[in-house]
Structure formats: C-alpha cells, structure tokens
Amino acid sequence: MPLSVMWCRSTARPASKEFAPMLSDQQRMLTRAAREVIDGQIVNLGIGLPTRLFHYLPDDMNVLVHSENGVLGCRPRQAGEALDIDMIDSGGAYITTRAGASVFDSATSFAMIRRSRVDITFMGAFEVDQEGNLANWKIPGKFSPGIGGAMELAQKVARLVVLCSHNDKHGNPKILTRCQLPLTASRCISRIITEKAVMDVTPEGLEVVEIAEGLSVEALREATDAPLLIDESRLGRF
C-alpha cells in the first residue's frame, strides 16, 4: 500500500539578512547546509544540530521531513503549540505534523531507508576522514545508547551531508586522515560542512569547494589533520 504523504512547508526562518546580526558559526553552517536541499526531496535530519536545519529552508521550498521512528511530514513544534507526548522525533524531541502527514511503524520507516527512498540525510559527527568514513555514535569510555538508525541511513541514503564543528572543544581536528573512533559506516559521506569550510569527499581526497569568509587557506590547513585539495582560483566563500 503506498504511503500517504503531504508536502511540508517551513514557516520558521531566521531574520532577514538585511537586519540580522552577524552569523554565529552554527547559523553559518545551517544557512549553508540549507542550500544542499532540493525542492521535492525526502529529507532526514539527524540528532543535534541537523534538526535545526528545518528552520533555515526557504519558505517556498516543499520538502518531506522524515523521522526514522515512523513519521513522514513532521515539523518542529512552534512556541505555544499544544504538546502531544506521543509525537517525538528520533532524538526524543517533541514534534508535530502537518495535515496529511503519515505516521507508521519503525519497520516501515526503515524499509523506506533500506529501499533508498530517502534522498538526503544530514548528520553530526565526532570524526570524519578523507575517505568519507563516519564516526558519530561512540566515544570509548563514555555512555552511548547504541548506533541506532545512523548506521542504516549512512549505508542506504544516496547523499549524506555531515554538519560538525571543524575542531573539538580542545581544538583538536575532527577532519582526519583516518578516523580513530569506532565507525558508524565506511565511505558513506558525500559532503562535509563545518564553520570553516565545505569539503567534498572525492577519490583523490577532501576537496575544499568553499571556505568561510575571513579565513585564510593557511589557517584552514592548520586546523585540519587530513590533507586538503584546494584550487584557490575556484574557491568559493560562505
């Protein structure tokens, strides 16, 4: 039986650029990440920063937001909206749905993922590397609830975009030559977006396609463990 779906339309947006204050690092990343979404796609937003991406999609863009626990056509709750304790996303945050959205069991939801019906997913990461490997579920010695749906999404979704800080809280690089933490999936990443750069995973390594305004190429290289492919004549800014 085909799934009943409803095109979701974002209603919440950041302030106009004309009046907005200078962008924070996370706002810069989310604004840039919104450009990865194509009208009409089914989009999965991972736990953490990616869940905030919905607010940065253009008002005239129609997308289906998918949550692997069994919702298609979900949206965040707005201030003042009544709470439905039965409606949560995969990270446990309360959500709501638009008229015509589908709610189904997790088996159906994961069947969508395994049949590659989800077009793009955005995830956070502890580490990524030049081969497109992803580590985002386990730091040895610290509690983890499990690998969860990230493993399935990373393997089956056509395009995986990582949103993460370029360095950890101690200043250590998170963009590595080779991941050191347990992998979520191997060779699965299409693009990495940090507050410092936008990088594509290619057979030759990490190609920098855009660099943050005001940041030098030398500073970017110093903040990164992996070697970077940079053609300054074609390098964009964001």
Secondary structure, 3 states (H helix, E strand, C coil): CCCCCCCEECCCCCCCCCCCCCCCHHHHHHHHHHCCCCCCCEEEECCCHHHHHHHHCCCCCEEEEEECCCEEEEEECCCCCCCCCCCECCCCCEEEEEEEEEECCHHHHHHHHHCCCCCEEEECCCEEECCCCEECCCCCCCCCCCCCCHHHHHHHCCEEEEECCCECCCCCECEECCCCCCCCECCCCCEEECCCEEEEEECCEEEEEEECCCCCHHHHHHCCCCCEECCCCCCEEC
